[in-house]
Every structure is written in C-alpha cells, then in structure tokens.
Amino acid sequence: MTLLEATTTLIDAVRTYAPEEDRSIARAVKRMEKRLFILQVREAKARKRNRVKAFWNAMGLFDGGVCTPTRKACFICPACKQKLYFGDFIRNAEFSKGGRFEQMSCPHCACLMEAGK
C-alpha cells in the first residue's frame, strides 16, 4: 500500500466513523485532504516524468533520432521501418515505475519490441 492509498483510506475511515461535530477531527481531515492533493500532484508529475524517461530509453535502444520533416523525436520500428513518435509510444508501450522501457507493440505492424531483445 502506497502513502497515497493509505491517506485516502484514512480520510474515508475518519469521515465514516468520526463524529461530525468534532472540530479538531474536521480540522485534521481538512489538513489531510490538502496533503492528499499534494501527493496526487506528485504522483502525476512522477508518472509524466517516467513516461518521458522511458521514451528516451526506447530511443536509445532502437537508434532513435529526430524526424526531419516534423522535427519531432522518434525511433524506427525494426520490423516495418515506420517512424514511432511519442504519442504512439504512450498508447502502446509498457514501462516500469522507474522510467525504464519494457516492451511495446508497433501500431503499424503489431510486432512486439522488448527491451532485452
């Protein structure tokens, strides 16, 4: 259980079982809700950061570069030789929580690209 899940569970339990007229509990719940919001923002930023890191990791594995006409970062599918951009990567890739590329299926030819191969 992560800190985010634990905080959410505690807030739900307090709202359910605590008396509503207790001001100290209401104040504590409000503080915990602010902390929960901060944790949610941090998680969203970490997820975004890990997506970008995984894309750059995949570019390194599959000899990526910059597409000349569009000037966007891309890498080439080893099977069908189509260019794969960041949007294709996000929709079809799996990556670890640390931002390491694990595997991806090509949207054009459905071949499976893996990190170790």
N, CA, C and O atoms as a GROMACS GRO file, in nm:
protein
  468
    1MET      N    1   0.084  -0.117   0.000
    1MET     CA    2   0.000   0.000   0.000
    1MET      C    3   0.089   0.124   0.000
    1MET      O    4   0.179   0.137   0.083
    2THR      N    5   0.063   0.212  -0.093
    2THR     CA    6   0.142   0.334  -0.101
    2THR      C    7   0.088   0.439  -0.004
    2THR      O    8  -0.019   0.423   0.054
    3LEU      N    9   0.166   0.544   0.013
    3LEU     CA   10   0.124   0.653   0.101
    3LEU      C   11  -0.003   0.719   0.051
    3LEU      O   12  -0.087   0.761   0.130
    4LEU      N   13  -0.018   0.728  -0.079
    4LEU     CA   14  -0.138   0.788  -0.138
    4LEU      C   15  -0.261   0.704  -0.105
    4LEU      O   16  -0.364   0.759  -0.065
    5GLU      N   17  -0.252   0.573  -0.120
    5GLU     CA   18  -0.364   0.484  -0.088
    5GLU      C   19  -0.396   0.486   0.060
    5GLU      O   20  -0.512   0.486   0.099
    6ALA      N   21  -0.292   0.487   0.144
    6ALA     CA   22  -0.313   0.489   0.289
    6ALA      C   23  -0.381   0.618   0.333
    6ALA      O   24  -0.471   0.615   0.417
    7THR      N   25  -0.340   0.729   0.277
    7THR     CA   26  -0.402   0.858   0.312
    7THR      C   27  -0.548   0.861   0.271
    7THR      O   28  -0.633   0.907   0.347
    8THR      N   29  -0.578   0.813   0.153
    8THR     CA   30  -0.717   0.808   0.106
    8THR      C   31  -0.802   0.719   0.196
    8THR      O   32  -0.915   0.755   0.230
    9THR      N   33  -0.748   0.604   0.234
    9THR     CA   34  -0.822   0.512   0.320
    9THR      C   35  -0.848   0.572   0.458
    9THR      O   36  -0.957   0.559   0.512
   10LEU      N   37  -0.748   0.639   0.513
   10LEU     CA   38  -0.766   0.702   0.644
   10LEU      C   39  -0.871   0.814   0.641
   10LEU      O   40  -0.953   0.824   0.732
   11ILE      N   41  -0.869   0.895   0.538
   11ILE     CA   42  -0.968   1.003   0.526
   11ILE      C   43  -1.108   0.944   0.516
   11ILE      O   44  -1.201   0.994   0.580
   12ASP      N   45  -1.125   0.839   0.435
   12ASP     CA   46  -1.256   0.776   0.422
   12ASP      C   47  -1.303   0.716   0.555
   12ASP      O   48  -1.421   0.728   0.589
   13ALA      N   49  -1.213   0.653   0.630
   13ALA     CA   50  -1.249   0.593   0.758
   13ALA      C   51  -1.290   0.699   0.859
   13ALA      O   52  -1.387   0.682   0.933
   14VAL      N   53  -1.216   0.809   0.863
   14VAL     CA   54  -1.249   0.916   0.958
   14VAL      C   55  -1.383   0.979   0.922
   14VAL      O   56  -1.463   1.008   1.012
   15ARG      N   57  -1.408   1.002   0.796
   15ARG     CA   58  -1.536   1.060   0.756
   15ARG      C   59  -1.653   0.968   0.792
   15ARG      O   60  -1.761   1.016   0.826
   16THR      N   61  -1.631   0.838   0.784
   16THR     CA   62  -1.737   0.742   0.812
   16THR      C   63  -1.766   0.729   0.961
   16THR      O   64  -1.882   0.730   1.002
   17TYR      N   65  -1.661   0.715   1.042
   17TYR     CA   66  -1.680   0.677   1.182
   17TYR      C   67  -1.664   0.790   1.284
   17TYR      O   68  -1.703   0.772   1.399
   18ALA      N   69  -1.609   0.903   1.247
   18ALA     CA   70  -1.587   1.011   1.342
   18ALA      C   71  -1.713   1.094   1.359
   18ALA      O   72  -1.791   1.108   1.265
   19PRO      N   73  -1.733   1.150   1.478
   19PRO     CA   74  -1.849   1.239   1.494
   19PRO      C   75  -1.831   1.365   1.411
   19PRO      O   76  -1.721   1.419   1.401
   20GLU      N   77  -1.939   1.411   1.350
   20GLU     CA   78  -1.933   1.524   1.259
   20GLU      C   79  -1.911   1.658   1.329
   20GLU      O   80  -1.856   1.750   1.269
   21GLU      N   81  -1.954   1.671   1.453
   21GLU     CA   82  -1.945   1.800   1.521
   21GLU      C   83  -1.810   1.823   1.589
   21GLU      O   84  -1.789   1.930   1.646
   22ASP      N   85  -1.721   1.729   1.584
   22ASP     CA   86  -1.588   1.744   1.647
   22ASP      C   87  -1.500   1.832   1.558
   22ASP      O   88  -1.465   1.794   1.446
   23ARG      N   89  -1.466   1.950   1.609
   23ARG     CA   90  -1.391   2.048   1.529
   23ARG      C   91  -1.247   2.006   1.506
   23ARG      O   92  -1.192   2.032   1.399
   24SER      N   93  -1.185   1.941   1.604
   24SER     CA   94  -1.045   1.900   1.586
   24SER      C   95  -1.033   1.792   1.479
   24SER      O   96  -0.936   1.791   1.403
   25ILE      N   97  -1.130   1.703   1.471
   25ILE     CA   98  -1.128   1.600   1.366
   25ILE      C   99  -1.154   1.664   1.230
   25ILE      O  100  -1.089   1.628   1.132
   26ALA      N  101  -1.247   1.758   1.224
   26ALA     CA  102  -1.275   1.826   1.097
   26ALA      C  103  -1.151   1.901   1.048
   26ALA      O  104  -1.121   1.901   0.928
   27ARG      N  105  -1.079   1.966   1.141
   27ARG     CA  106  -0.957   2.038   1.104
   27ARG      C  107  -0.849   1.940   1.056
   27ARG      O  108  -0.779   1.969   0.959
   28ALA      N  109  -0.837   1.827   1.123
   28ALA     CA  110  -0.737   1.727   1.083
   28ALA      C  111  -0.770   1.668   0.946
   28ALA      O  112  -0.680   1.644   0.865
   29VAL      N  113  -0.898   1.644   0.921
   29VAL     CA  114  -0.939   1.591   0.790
   29VAL      C  115  -0.908   1.692   0.681
   29VAL      O  116  -0.862   1.654   0.573
   30LYS      N  117  -0.932   1.819   0.707
   30LYS     CA  118  -0.902   1.922   0.608
   30LYS      C  119  -0.753   1.927   0.577
   30LYS      O  120  -0.714   1.940   0.460
   31ARG      N  121  -0.669   1.916   0.680
   31ARG     CA  122  -0.524   1.914   0.658
   31ARG      C  123  -0.482   1.791   0.578
   31ARG      O  124  -0.396   1.799   0.490
   32MET      N  125  -0.543   1.676   0.609
   32MET     CA  126  -0.509   1.553   0.537
   32MET      C  127  -0.554   1.561   0.391
   32MET      O  128  -0.487   1.508   0.303
   33GLU      N  129  -0.667   1.628   0.366
   33GLU     CA  130  -0.711   1.645   0.227
   33GLU      C  131  -0.614   1.731   0.148
   33GLU      O  132  -0.589   1.704   0.031
   34LYS      N  133  -0.560   1.834   0.211
   34LYS     CA  134  -0.458   1.916   0.144
   34LYS      C  135  -0.334   1.832   0.114
   34LYS      O  136  -0.276   1.842   0.006
   35ARG      N  137  -0.294   1.750   0.212
   35ARG     CA  138  -0.178   1.663   0.192
   35ARG      C  139  -0.204   1.560   0.082
   35ARG      O  140  -0.115   1.528   0.004
   36LEU      N  141  -0.327   1.509   0.077
   36LEU     CA  142  -0.363   1.414  -0.028
   36LEU      C  143  -0.354   1.478  -0.165
   36LEU      O  144  -0.306   1.416  -0.260
   37PHE      N  145  -0.397   1.603  -0.177
   37PHE     CA  146  -0.387   1.673  -0.304
   37PHE      C  147  -0.242   1.687  -0.348
   37PHE      O  148  -0.209   1.668  -0.465
   38ILE      N  149  -0.154   1.720  -0.253
   38ILE     CA  150  -0.012   1.731  -0.284
   38ILE      C  151   0.044   1.597  -0.331
   38ILE      O  152   0.123   1.592  -0.425
   39LEU      N  153   0.004   1.489  -0.265
   39LEU     CA  154   0.052   1.355  -0.305
   39LEU      C  155   0.001   1.318  -0.444
   39LEU      O  156   0.074   1.256  -0.521
   40GLN      N  157  -0.123   1.355  -0.477
   40GLN     CA  158  -0.177   1.326  -0.609
   40GLN      C  159  -0.102   1.403  -0.718
   40GLN      O  160  -0.075   1.349  -0.825
   41VAL      N  161  -0.069   1.528  -0.690
   41VAL     CA  162   0.006   1.609  -0.787
   41VAL      C  163   0.145   1.550  -0.807
   41VAL      O  164   0.194   1.541  -0.919
   42ARG      N  165   0.210   1.510  -0.697
   42ARG     CA  166   0.343   1.449  -0.708
   42ARG      C  167   0.339   1.321  -0.790
   42ARG      O  168   0.428   1.296  -0.871
   43GLU      N  169   0.235   1.239  -0.767
   43GLU     CA  170   0.225   1.115  -0.842
   43GLU      C  171   0.205   1.141  -0.991
   43GLU      O  172   0.264   1.073  -1.075
   44ALA      N  173   0.123   1.239  -1.025
   44ALA     CA  174   0.100   1.273  -1.165
   44ALA      C  175   0.229   1.323  -1.231
   44ALA      O  176   0.259   1.287  -1.345
   45LYS      N  177   0.304   1.406  -1.160
   45LYS     CA  178   0.431   1.455  -1.215
   45LYS      C  179   0.532   1.342  -1.232
   45LYS      O  180   0.605   1.339  -1.330
   46ALA      N  181   0.536   1.251  -1.136
   46ALA     CA  182   0.628   1.138  -1.146
   46ALA      C  183   0.591   1.047  -1.263
   46ALA      O  184   0.678   0.997  -1.334
   47ARG      N  185   0.460   1.025  -1.284
   47ARG     CA  186   0.415   0.942  -1.396
   47ARG      C  187   0.455   1.006  -1.529
   47ARG      O  188   0.501   0.938  -1.620
   48LYS      N  189   0.438   1.137  -1.540
   48LYS     CA  190   0.476   1.209  -1.662
   48LYS      C  191   0.627   1.201  -1.684
   48LYS      O  192   0.673   1.178  -1.796
   49ARG      N  193   0.703   1.222  -1.577
   49ARG     CA  194   0.849   1.216  -1.586
   49ARG      C  195   0.895   1.076  -1.629
   49ARG      O  196   0.987   1.064  -1.711
   50ASN      N  197   0.833   0.971  -1.576
   50ASN     CA  198   0.872   0.835  -1.611
   50ASN      C  199   0.834   0.799  -1.754
   50ASN      O  200   0.905   0.722  -1.818
   51ARG      N  201   0.724   0.854  -1.805
   51ARG     CA  202   0.688   0.831  -1.946
   51ARG      C  203   0.795   0.888  -2.038
   51ARG      O  204   0.836   0.823  -2.134
   52VAL      N  205   0.839   1.009  -2.009
   52VAL     CA  206   0.941   1.074  -2.092
   52VAL      C  207   1.074   0.998  -2.082
   52VAL      O  208   1.140   0.976  -2.183
   53LYS      N  209   1.111   0.959  -1.960
   53LYS     CA  210   1.235   0.883  -1.944
   53LYS      C  211   1.230   0.751  -2.020
   53LYS      O  212   1.329   0.710  -2.080
   54ALA      N  213   1.115   0.684  -2.018
   54ALA     CA  214   1.101   0.556  -2.089
   54ALA      C  215   1.109   0.577  -2.240
   54ALA      O  216   1.164   0.494  -2.311
   55PHE      N  217   1.053   0.688  -2.290
   55PHE     CA  218   1.061   0.716  -2.433
   55PHE      C  219   1.206   0.737  -2.475
   55PHE      O  220   1.249   0.685  -2.578
   56TRP      N  221   1.281   0.813  -2.396
   56TRP     CA  222   1.421   0.836  -2.430
   56TRP      C  223   1.502   0.706  -2.417
   56TRP      O  224   1.597   0.685  -2.492
   57ASN      N  225   1.464   0.621  -2.324
   57ASN     CA  226   1.528   0.492  -2.311
   57ASN      C  227   1.502   0.407  -2.435
   57ASN      O  228   1.593   0.340  -2.485
   58ALA      N  229   1.379   0.409  -2.485
   58ALA     CA  230   1.345   0.335  -2.607
   58ALA      C  231   1.417   0.393  -2.728
   58ALA      O  232   1.459   0.319  -2.817
   59MET      N  233   1.431   0.525  -2.732
   59MET     CA  234   1.505   0.586  -2.843
   59MET      C  235   1.649   0.538  -2.844
   59MET      O  236   1.707   0.517  -2.950
   60GLY      N  237   1.707   0.523  -2.728
   60GLY     CA  238   1.844   0.474  -2.720
   60GLY      C  239   1.855   0.328  -2.761
   60GLY      O  240   1.953   0.289  -2.824
   61LEU      N  241   1.756   0.248  -2.726
   61LEU     CA  242   1.758   0.106  -2.761
   61LEU      C  243   1.737   0.082  -2.910
   61LEU      O  244   1.796  -0.010  -2.967
   62PHE      N  245   1.652   0.162  -2.972
   62PHE     CA  246   1.615   0.140  -3.112
   62PHE      C  247   1.671   0.246  -3.205
   62PHE      O  248   1.614   0.271  -3.311
   63ASP      N  249   1.782   0.307  -3.169
   63ASP     CA  250   1.852   0.406  -3.253
   63ASP      C  251   1.758   0.517  -3.299
   63ASP      O  252   1.741   0.540  -3.419
   64GLY      N  253   1.700   0.585  -3.205
   64GLY     CA  254   1.608   0.694  -3.237
   64GLY      C  255   1.683   0.820  -3.275
   64GLY      O  256   1.805   0.830  -3.262
   65GLY      N  257   1.606   0.915  -3.322
   65GLY     CA  258   1.661   1.044  -3.361
   65GLY      C  259   1.550   1.144  -3.379
   65GLY      O  260   1.443   1.131  -3.320
   66VAL      N  261   1.576   1.245  -3.462
   66VAL     CA  262   1.477   1.349  -3.488
   66VAL      C  263   1.428   1.332  -3.631
   66VAL      O  264   1.508   1.319  -3.724
   67CYS      N  265   1.296   1.333  -3.648
   67CYS     CA  266   1.236   1.323  -3.780
   67CYS      C  267   1.259   1.455  -3.852
   67CYS      O  268   1.229   1.561  -3.798
   68THR      N  269   1.312   1.451  -3.972
   68THR     CA  270   1.349   1.572  -4.044
   68THR      C  271   1.229   1.659  -4.082
   68THR      O  272   1.233   1.780  -4.056
   69PRO      N  273   1.122   1.606  -4.143
   69PRO     CA  274   1.011   1.695  -4.182
   69PRO      C  275   0.935   1.755  -4.063
   69PRO      O  276   0.895   1.871  -4.068
   70THR      N  277   0.914   1.676  -3.957
   70THR     CA  278   0.831   1.725  -3.846
   70THR      C  279   0.912   1.781  -3.730
   70THR      O  280   0.857   1.848  -3.644
   71ARG      N  281   1.041   1.754  -3.728
   71ARG     CA  282   1.131   1.797  -3.619
   71ARG      C  283   1.083   1.749  -3.483
   71ARG      O  284   1.084   1.824  -3.386
   72LYS      N  285   1.041   1.622  -3.477
   72LYS     CA  286   0.998   1.559  -3.353
   72LYS      C  287   1.086   1.437  -3.328
   72LYS      O  288   1.134   1.373  -3.422
   73ALA      N  289   1.105   1.406  -3.202
   73ALA     CA  290   1.182   1.288  -3.166
   73ALA      C  291   1.104   1.163  -3.203
   73ALA      O  292   0.983   1.156  -3.182
   74CYS      N  293   1.174   1.065  -3.260
   74CYS     CA  294   1.110   0.941  -3.300
   74CYS      C  295   1.214   0.830  -3.304
   74CYS      O  296   1.334   0.857  -3.302
   75PHE      N  297   1.167   0.707  -3.311
   75PHE     CA  298   1.253   0.593  -3.340
   75PHE      C  299   1.182   0.504  -3.439
   75PHE      O  300   1.061   0.518  -3.461
   76ILE      N  301   1.255   0.414  -3.500
   76ILE     CA  302   1.202   0.335  -3.610
   76ILE      C  303   1.174   0.193  -3.564
   76ILE      O  304   1.254   0.133  -3.493
   77CYS      N  305   1.059   0.140  -3.606
   77CYS     CA  306   1.023   0.001  -3.576
   77CYS      C  307   1.119  -0.091  -3.650
   77CYS      O  308   1.138  -0.074  -3.771
   78PRO      N  309   1.181  -0.188  -3.582
   78PRO     CA  310   1.276  -0.275  -3.650
   78PRO      C  311   1.211  -0.366  -3.755
   78PRO      O  312   1.280  -0.411  -3.846
   79ALA      N  313   1.082  -0.393  -3.744
   79ALA     CA  314   1.016  -0.484  -3.838
   79ALA      C  315   0.964  -0.413  -3.963
   79ALA      O  316   0.996  -0.453  -4.075
   80CYS      N  317   0.885  -0.307  -3.945
   80CYS     CA  318   0.820  -0.242  -4.060
   80CYS      C  319   0.886  -0.111  -4.101
   80CYS      O  320   0.846  -0.052  -4.202
   81LYS      N  321   0.985  -0.066  -4.026
   81LYS     CA  322   1.060   0.056  -4.056
   81LYS      C  323   0.975   0.184  -4.056
   81LYS      O  324   1.010   0.281  -4.122
   82GLN      N  325   0.864   0.183  -3.983
   82GLN     CA  326   0.781   0.302  -3.967
   82GLN      C  327   0.833   0.386  -3.852
   82GLN      O  328   0.890   0.333  -3.756
   83LYS      N  329   0.814   0.517  -3.860
   83LYS     CA  330   0.856   0.606  -3.752
   83LYS      C  331   0.753   0.602  -3.640
   83LYS      O  332   0.632   0.610  -3.664
   84LEU      N  333   0.801   0.591  -3.517
   84LEU     CA  334   0.715   0.588  -3.399
   84LEU      C  335   0.744   0.712  -3.316
   84LEU      O  336   0.857   0.733  -3.271
   85TYR      N  337   0.643   0.794  -3.295
   85TYR     CA  338   0.657   0.917  -3.220
   85TYR      C  339   0.614   0.896  -3.075
   85TYR      O  340   0.575   0.786  -3.036
   86PHE      N  341   0.622   1.003  -2.996
   86PHE     CA  342   0.590   0.995  -2.854
   86PHE      C  343   0.445   0.951  -2.830
   86PHE      O  344   0.420   0.871  -2.740
   87GLY      N  345   0.351   1.002  -2.907
   87GLY     CA  346   0.210   0.963  -2.892
   87GLY      C  347   0.187   0.816  -2.917
   87GLY      O  348   0.111   0.752  -2.845
   88ASP      N  349   0.252   0.762  -3.021
   88ASP     CA  350   0.244   0.618  -3.048
   88ASP      C  351   0.302   0.539  -2.932
   88ASP      O  352   0.250   0.435  -2.893
   89PHE      N  353   0.411   0.590  -2.879
   89PHE     CA  354   0.479   0.523  -2.768
   89PHE      C  355   0.389   0.517  -2.645
   89PHE      O  356   0.376   0.411  -2.583
   90ILE      N  357   0.326   0.627  -2.610
   90ILE     CA  358   0.243   0.633  -2.489
   90ILE      C  359   0.124   0.540  -2.500
   90ILE      O  360   0.087   0.476  -2.401
   91ARG      N  361   0.063   0.531  -2.616
   91ARG     CA  362  -0.055   0.446  -2.632
   91ARG      C  363  -0.021   0.297  -2.633
   91ARG      O  364  -0.106   0.216  -2.596
   92ASN      N  365   0.100   0.259  -2.673
   92ASN     CA  366   0.128   0.118  -2.696
   92ASN      C  367   0.241   0.060  -2.612
   92ASN      O  368   0.271  -0.059  -2.625
   93ALA      N  369   0.304   0.137  -2.528
   93ALA     CA  370   0.422   0.089  -2.456
   93ALA      C  371   0.391   0.055  -2.311
   93ALA      O  372   0.294   0.104  -2.253
   94GLU      N  373   0.475  -0.030  -2.257
   94GLU     CA  374   0.474  -0.061  -2.114
   94GLU      C  375   0.611  -0.023  -2.060
   94GLU      O  376   0.713  -0.053  -2.122
   95PHE      N  377   0.612   0.044  -1.945
   95PHE     CA  378   0.738   0.085  -1.886
   95PHE      C  379   0.730   0.072  -1.736
   95PHE      O  380   0.621   0.069  -1.679
   96SER      N  381   0.844   0.064  -1.672
   96SER     CA  382   0.849   0.043  -1.528
   96SER      C  383   0.822   0.174  -1.454
   96SER      O  384   0.816   0.281  -1.514
   97LYS      N  385   0.805   0.163  -1.322
   97LYS     CA  386   0.781   0.282  -1.242
   97LYS      C  387   0.903   0.372  -1.236
   97LYS      O  388   0.893   0.491  -1.207
   98GLY      N  389   1.020   0.315  -1.262
   98GLY     CA  390   1.142   0.393  -1.261
   98GLY      C  391   1.174   0.460  -1.393
   98GLY      O  392   1.274   0.530  -1.404
   99GLY      N  393   1.089   0.441  -1.494
   99GLY     CA  394   1.110   0.505  -1.622
   99GLY      C  395   1.193   0.424  -1.719
   99GLY      O  396   1.254   0.480  -1.810
  100ARG      N  397   1.198   0.293  -1.702
  100ARG     CA  398   1.271   0.206  -1.794
  100ARG      C  399   1.173   0.144  -1.893
  100ARG      O  400   1.065   0.099  -1.855
  101PHE      N  401   1.210   0.143  -2.020
  101PHE     CA  402   1.129   0.083  -2.125
  101PHE      C  403   1.127  -0.068  -2.107
  101PHE      O  404   1.232  -0.129  -2.086
  102GLU      N  405   1.008  -0.130  -2.114
  102GLU     CA  406   0.998  -0.275  -2.102
  102GLU      C  407   0.958  -0.340  -2.235
  102GLU      O  408   1.032  -0.424  -2.288
  103GLN      N  409   0.842  -0.302  -2.289
  103GLN     CA  410   0.801  -0.356  -2.417
  103GLN      C  411   0.699  -0.266  -2.483
  103GLN      O  412   0.637  -0.182  -2.419
  104MET      N  413   0.682  -0.287  -2.614
  104MET     CA  414   0.588  -0.206  -2.691
  104MET      C  415   0.546  -0.285  -2.814
  104MET      O  416   0.626  -0.357  -2.873
  105SER      N  417   0.420  -0.271  -2.851
  105SER     CA  418   0.374  -0.330  -2.976
  105SER      C  419   0.360  -0.217  -3.078
  105SER      O  420   0.304  -0.112  -3.048
  106CYS      N  421   0.410  -0.240  -3.195
  106CYS     CA  422   0.406  -0.139  -3.301
  106CYS      C  423   0.261  -0.119  -3.347
  106CYS      O  424   0.193  -0.217  -3.374
  107PRO      N  425   0.212   0.006  -3.356
  107PRO     CA  426   0.073   0.028  -3.400
  107PRO      C  427   0.054   0.001  -3.549
  107PRO      O  428  -0.060  -0.014  -3.594
  108HIS      N  429   0.162  -0.006  -3.626
  108HIS     CA  430   0.151  -0.027  -3.770
  108HIS      C  431   0.152  -0.175  -3.808
  108HIS      O  432   0.071  -0.220  -3.889
  109CYS      N  433   0.245  -0.251  -3.748
  109CYS     CA  434   0.258  -0.392  -3.786
  109CYS      C  435   0.233  -0.488  -3.671
  109CYS      O  436   0.236  -0.609  -3.692
  110ALA      N  437   0.209  -0.440  -3.553
  110ALA     CA  438   0.179  -0.519  -3.432
  110ALA      C  439   0.293  -0.610  -3.388
  110ALA      O  440   0.269  -0.707  -3.317
  111CYS      N  441   0.415  -0.580  -3.429
  111CYS     CA  442   0.528  -0.659  -3.381
  111CYS      C  443   0.561  -0.616  -3.238
  111CYS      O  444   0.536  -0.501  -3.200
  112LEU      N  445   0.616  -0.706  -3.161
  112LEU     CA  446   0.648  -0.677  -3.020
  112LEU      C  447   0.795  -0.641  -3.008
  112LEU      O  448   0.883  -0.718  -3.046
  113MET      N  449   0.821  -0.523  -2.954
  113MET     CA  450   0.957  -0.480  -2.929
  113MET      C  451   0.981  -0.488  -2.780
  113MET      O  452   0.903  -0.434  -2.701
  114GLU      N  453   1.088  -0.553  -2.740
  114GLU     CA  454   1.119  -0.567  -2.598
  114GLU      C  455   1.254  -0.505  -2.568
  114GLU      O  456   1.337  -0.488  -2.658
  115ALA      N  457   1.275  -0.471  -2.443
  115ALA     CA  458   1.398  -0.402  -2.403
  115ALA      C  459   1.518  -0.491  -2.414
  115ALA      O  460   1.626  -0.444  -2.452
  116GLY      N  461   1.506  -0.618  -2.382
  116GLY     CA  462   1.622  -0.707  -2.381
  116GLY      C  463   1.656  -0.765  -2.516
  116GLY      O  464   1.755  -0.837  -2.529
  117LYS      N  465   1.576  -0.737  -2.618
  117LYS     CA  466   1.599  -0.800  -2.749
  117LYS      C  467   1.622  -0.700  -2.858
  117LYS      O  468   1.642  -0.737  -2.973
   0.00000   0.00000   0.00000
